[in-house]
Amino acid sequence: MKKLVALYRSFMLTRNVYLLLAAVVLLFILSFFIPVLFSAARLLLILLTVLVLVDAIALYAKPEALSGRRIAADRFSNGDDNRIDLQVENHYTFTVKVVLIDELPFQFQQRNWKRRAVLKGGQERHLTYSLRPMQRGEYAFGNINAFVTSPMALVQRRYIFEQEQVIPAYPSFQQLKRYQLMAVSNRLNETGIRRLRKSGSSMEFEQIKEYVSGDDNRNVNWKATARKGDLMVNTFTDEKSQHIYCLIDKGRNMKMPFEGMTLLDYAINASLVLSNVALLKHDKAGLLTFASQPETFLAADRKGIQMEMILENLYRQQTHFSETDYEALYAHIRGKIKSRALLILFTNFESIPGFQRQLPYLRKIAKHHLLLVVFFENTELKALREKPAENLEDIYIKTIAGKFALEKRLIVKELQQHGILSLLTTPRQVSVNTINKYIELKARQAL
């Protein structure tokens, strides 16, 4: 009984059959006025029935004449294009047309997704497409539905391939890998990251080597020169094992979306990339997230599993809708981070009053650590400012947008007046600009 039900559900007539039936019905109607057409109509009906039966037998002769599966990575990279591969193989001896419908996760809201393919007998095809998740979490795929028609195109057979799977979307590890390769090969400047000349030599000695053109004359080692007989110089390297912490604000201001992603996700992606670059530069990377109270804390370290721990902790972060408590953040930092460190605070200030409420605590944090405040430029307001005004309402909107943009710049100036480093960036460029600032601080030996 179950097989008959499954057969019934998989069996469908194509549009061609209904068009031919409509033609036969029309002939029967016309036969009332032209009797000679009755025989032709009856013959066409019999012929159509036979052809449908022949087509159905050809499609159902083999129980499983089509196979398919979905090939995807174990994890999605949030905010990036992730490749999905559909593998379909035709076990029929004749050419078939296949319409594939993959049951995508509801987060993508794609209701009319389908792909078409023509497969020869025994042929295998790979159909690829990409998905871009815009939030972290689990993405549940359903089955793959395949609708097959033979060259006669009268009957359509439906196959259901059970391919249910759940894929988690992690912070952008594709971005992480891209910057990691460039950092190892010293090609970060190819992505817009600046290479800065050092303003001085570090106190950490590296080696003594022969002098070459371009070496600093002040680093000549006269004792080694006398012993060797050639001009020798001391070389120094950046001070290593500095503590770098990414502080991520999870308050309601970080819920604001830009281009489909929240500011929290932009900050998380930037923190992941920056932590990896810091480890490649032989620094120790740590993590602290907070909202109404401090939550996740991961002490700065360089152990082998540090990046995996940072990735897992960042994956679990969720935006809170409460007001951020910077007083609790300051108390937590004083209790947990004992040595001087570079603290990169990802937050967002939309108004001067909101910023001034938190300024006293930022100043206290900056007394004990090197604090860099990273907050976001409202790119949508920038578009409103640049749009030509056509009426009085447009002028009003442009004025308000300009006021908000001015407040952002005033916040930057006020932070500078209190000796706090700041970075105002667009959400899209936050990773590049933050790494730029980190490399600049390393070159200046600011910590």
N, C-alpha and C positions, 0 to 999 in steps of 0.2 A: 504493500500500500504506500509506504514511504517513497519507494522508487517511482510509482506512478505520480505522486504529488510533486516530486522533484522534477520529473519529466514535464509535467504540465507547466510548472513555473519557469522552466528553462526554454519552453517552446514559444516562439513569437513569429508572426507573419510580418513580412516587410511591407513597406509602403507600396512597392511595385504590385503586390498581390491585390491590395485594395483598389489601386488604380485600374488594374485589369478587370476586377469584379465590377467596378463602376461602368466600365465599357460594356461588359456582358449584360448588365442590367439595362443599360441604354439600348442595346440591341433588342432585348426582349420587349422593351416598351415600343420601339419602332416597329417590331414585328406585328403589332396590332393593326398597323396601317399598311405595312409591307410584309405580307405573310412569308415571303421567301427568306426573310432574315431570321425566322424562328429556328430553322435548322442550323444556320451558321452560329447563332447564339448558343444553342445547345451544344454544338460541337466544340466551341471555344470554352464553354464551362467544363466539359469533360476533359479537354486537353489541359486546362489550368489545374484541375484537380489532380490529374496524373503527374504533372510537373511538380506540384507542391509535394506529393508523396515521394517522388524520386529524390527531390532536394532534401527532404527530411531524412530519408534513409541514408543518403550520403553523409549528412552531418552527424547522425546518431549511430552510425555503424560501429564506431569505436566509442567505448565508454569515456575514456579520457584522451581525446585527440588533440588537446591543447594544454600546455602547462605554462605557468607563470609565477613569478615571485618578485618581491621587492628587495632591493639591495640598498641599504643605507648605513651610515656610520652609527656607532653606539651613542654618540652625543651630537647635538646640534651646537653650532657656534652662534650665540645671540648677536643679532644685528648684521650677520653676514649671510651670503648665499651658500646654502648647503645642498650638495648634489644628491639626488635620488635617482636610482637606476631601476627601471622595470625590465625584467628579462622574460621574454615570451618565446615559446618554441612551438612550431606547427608540426604535429605528428600525422596530419592528413597527407595523402599522396597528391593532392591538388592544391592550387593556390586559393587562399582565403583572405577575406578582408576582416580586420579586427578593429573594434572600437573598445578602448580601454578606459575604464573609469576607476580611478584610485580614490578610496574614501579617506580624504585628508582630515587632519585634526580641525576641530571647530574653530580654533583660534585664527586660522587663515581666512575663514569666511569665503571660500571659493565653492560656489554652488554648481557651476557649469563646467567643472574641470573634466576634460576628456582628451585622449590622444588616439590617432588613427594610424594604422599600419597595414601594409599588404605583405603577406608572407607566402612564399612559394612552398611547395611540399618539402617537409623536412627542414625548413629554414628556421634559424634562431635570430631574434632581433633584440637589441638593447635600446630602449627609449629612455632618455634622460631628461630630467627637469630639475629645477632648483626651487627651494623654499627659503624664505628669509624670516625667521622668528624675530619678533620685536619685544619679547619679554621672556624672562627666565621661567622655567617650570617644565612640566611634563606635557608632551604632545602625543596624543593617542591616535594612531592610524587604525583604520578598519580593514575590510577585505578589498581585494582587487576584483572588479567585475569586468568580464570580457564578453563582448557580443560578436559572434562569428557568423559570417555569411559566405556561401560558396559562390562560384562564378555565376550561377543561375540567379542569385540574389532574390529568392522567393521566401526562404525560411531563415530565421535568425535563431541561433542557439546561444544561450547564456551560460557562461562558466563563472563560478564563484571560487576564487582562490583565497583560502583562509590565511591571511597575512597580518593579522592583528598584532600590533607591537606598540610599545610606549617608548619614546625617545626623549630624554631630558635635554633641555636647552641650557647650556652652561655659558658663563661669560665668554666673551669673544676670544677663544683660543686660536682662531685663525689669525687674528691681529697679533696675538702673542707670538705665534711662530714666525710671522713675517718680520716683526721687529727683532726677534731673537737672532734670526739668521743675519740680519743687517748689523746688529750689535757685535756679533762674533767676528764678522768680516770688516768691521769699522766702516760700514756703508750706510749709517743712519741718515747721513745728509741727503741721500737720494730720495727720501720721503719728506724732505723739508726740514729735517732736524739739523740744526746748525752745528758746525764744528768750530769750537772757540779756542783761541790761543790761551795758554795758561798765563795768568798774571804774575806768577812767581813759581818757585820750586817748592815741592812738598818737603816736609821734614823727614819723610821716610826714604832712607837710602836704598837704592836698588843694586847698582854695580859700578865698577870702574871700567871704562872702555877707551879705545883710541879716539883721539879728537878727529872729527870730520867737519867739513865746512857747514856752518849753521849752528854748531854747538855754542852754548853760552860760555864766553871766556871767563866769567866769574866762577865757573865750576871746575876750573883746571886744578888737578891734584898734583902739586909740585913734587911731593915725595915720590909718588908713583912714576912721575915723569923722569925724575933723576935716576931711579932704579932701572926703568925700562929703556931709557934713551929716546923714547918717542913721547910726543905730547899726549897726556892722558887726562881724561875728565871724569868727574863723578856724575852719575845719572840718578835721577830721583823719579819716583812714581807717585801717583795719587795715593793719599792716605787711604788705607783699606779698613774694612770692618766698621764703617760708620753705621749708625742705626738710622734706618729710614722707615717711617711709619706713615701709612695712608689712613687718614681719619675720614670716615664717610658719614655724612649727615643723612639720616633716614626720615627726617621730619616731613611735614606736609608740603613744604616748598620744593622738595625733590620729587614730588609726584607729577610735576608739570611735564607734559609731553612735547617733544620736538621731533618731527619727521617719524612719528610712530613709536619712538622710544622715550621712556621717562628719563629725567635727569639722573635719577639713581642708577639706571642701567648704564648711562654714559660714564658716570663716575666709577662704577664697578669695572667696566671694561678698561678704563684708563688706569685704575689701581692695579689690575692684573698685569697689564703691560709694563707699568712702571716698576712694579715689584720684581718682575723678571729681569728687566734691564739693570736694576740695582744689584741683584745677585750676580749678574754677569760682570758687573763692575766691582765685584768682591766686597760689596756692602751687605749689611744684614737688613732684611726686609721684614716688616711686621704689619699688623692690621688692627684697626679699632673702629667699630661701628657704634653709632649712638643715635638716640632720638630723645625721648623724655628722660631716658637714663642710659648709661653705657650698657652695651650688650656684648657683642662678640669682641674678644681681645685675644690676639695672637702675638706673643712676644717676638721681637725681631731676632732672626737667626739665619744661618747659612746652611743648615743641614740639608741633606739630599731630598727629603720629602717636604721641604718648606713650601715649594710652589704648589704641590698637590694639596697641601693643607690650606693654603690661601685660596686656591680655586674652589675647594669644597665649601669653605666658609662663605665665600662671595656668592656661590650658587644659592645658598639658603636665605640670603637677605631679602627682606620685604619692606616696602615703604610703610611708615607709620603716619597716621593723620594727626598726631599730637604736635604740640609746640616743642621745638628742640630746647633742651636744657643745657646751656653751655657751662653753667655753674657746676653741675654734676660731672660734666666732661672734664673740667679743670681739676676737680678733686680726684677723679679717677686717674688722670695723667700723672698727678703728683704722687699718687700711691703706687702706680704700676711702672712708670718709665723713670728710672732713677738717674741714668746717665743722659747727657745732652744728646739730642737727636734732631734730625730733620723731620718735622711733622708737616705733612701735606694734607691740608684740610679741604675736602670737597664739600661745598655747601652752596647755598644760593641766597642772595639778599635782593629783594625786590623793591625795598624802600629804605630811605634814610632812617626813619624811626625804628624800624625793625633791626637795622644794623647797629644803631647806637645802643640798643638794649643789650647786645651781645659784646660790644666793644670792650668793656672793662675786663671780661673774662679772657678775651683774645689777648689783651695786653699782659695779663698775668701769665698766660701760657708762654707768650713770647719772651718773658723774662728768663725762663729756664731752658727754652729750646728755640731752635731756629724754625719759625712758623711761616709756612707759605699757604696763603688762603687762595683757593681756586674756586671762582664762582662764574656764573654763566651769563653770557650776553643773550638777550632775547632777540633772536634772528627774525621773528615775525614782526616785532616792532620796527626793526631796521627796514624791512620791506615796506611797512606803512609810511615810514619817514621819506623813503625814496620815491614813493608813488606820487605822480603829479596830482595836485589838488584841482578838482573840477567844480566844486561848489563849497558853500560855507561849512557844511558838515565835514567834508574832507579836510578843510583847514583846521577845524577843531580836533579831528582825530590825529592829524600830523603834529599838532601842538602838544597833545597829551603824550603821544609816543616819544616826542623829543624830550619831554620832561622826564619820563622814566629812564631814557638813555642817559640823560645828564646826571641823574641820581647815581647810576652805576659808576660813572666816571668820578663823581665826587666821593664815592665810597673808596675807590682806588686811591685817591689823593689823601684821604683821611687815614687810611691804613699806612701809607708811606710816611705821613707826619708822625705816626707813633712807632716807626721803625719796624713795621710788620710787612713782610713781602706779600705781594698779591699778584694774581694772574686772572684777568678778565678774558674769557675765551668763548668761542661759539661751541655748542655741544659737539658738532662734527669734528672739530679740531682739538678737542680737549686732550686726547692722548699725545698727539705730536707736540702741542705747546707745553704740556706738563713735562715731557721728557726733555724738551729743549731747556726748560727752566732748571731741571735737575742737573743736566750736564753743565749748564752755566754756573750753578752753585758749586759743583765739583771743581770746575776750572778755576773759580775764584777762591777756592778753599774757604768758603764762607762758614762752614760748620766747625 
